[in-house]
Amino acid sequence: MRKTMIAANWKMHLATHEASLLVHRLHQHIKTHRDIEIVLAPTMLTLQPLSLEIDRRRFRLAAQNAYFKDEGGFTGEVSFTMLRGLVHYAIIGHSERRIYFNESLEMIRDKVAAAIRNEIAPILCVGETKHERDARETRQVLHDQVTTALSGLTADEVSQVVIAYEPVWAISTFGGEIARPLDVAEALKFIRYEVSELYGQNVADEIRILYGGSVNEHTAGGYLALDDCDGALVGSASLNYHSFAAITDVAFRMSHQA
Ligand code: 13P
């Protein structure tokens, strides 16, 4: 059984006091759903204070990024080694990092390996741009991103990875078109197929695949109903406690209908 994950990517929003306030509201509004894993990804600066404030039975923390070297002369960076014990997860290869910070396939592969080496489970983001979609290159792009990022890992390590399919054109930052669940279903199925080709059916059955891109309380149900969808990675709507709590409620209701 794959546990549903609802993850909040706060991106570069919320200073420490604002993040604390949001966590306080989430404690009030999110019911304890044992079957749903709720993950919060605040900025690097707020991870430590939030780790002292969250109810660990209800929330887990994720970093939004880290550097693949364990230590050294890399001014401005924070390593996965430094995050060890502080976070369960790290978002790796988000399209904003691929596009704004020129993160290459190889750098993302090295970050995935560094996370695993430091006992942090990667939430690996993949997805095609609008241009690639229009050129019907979606499968090729997903193939390249998945294959490179996971290369060098054992089957056991791959089963700890969470993959988030986030078509770039559906992310609010890049236009926020609403993706049709039918199209999302096809991409998720293809990603699982790719994992089965590389690591076998057991790993493909175990690995969790999320959907991300303009998910809110109204659209979440359509994606969560898909066979291959094991949760959501939520951006804008995760900054609003009503919306985010409502998304977790939808996930809870749907996990109980299944
Ligand atoms: P939005 O939900 O704001 O589209 O962001 C999605 C995302 O990038 C999550 O990582």
Boltz pocket constraint, residues with backbone or C-beta under 6 A from the ligand:
constraints:
  - pocket:
      binder: B
      contacts: [[A, 9], [A, 94], [A, 166], [A, 170], [A, 171], [A, 172], [A, 173], [A, 176], [A, 212], [A, 213], [A, 214], [A, 215], [A, 233], [A, 234], [A, 235], [A, 236], [A, 237]]
      max_distance: 6.0
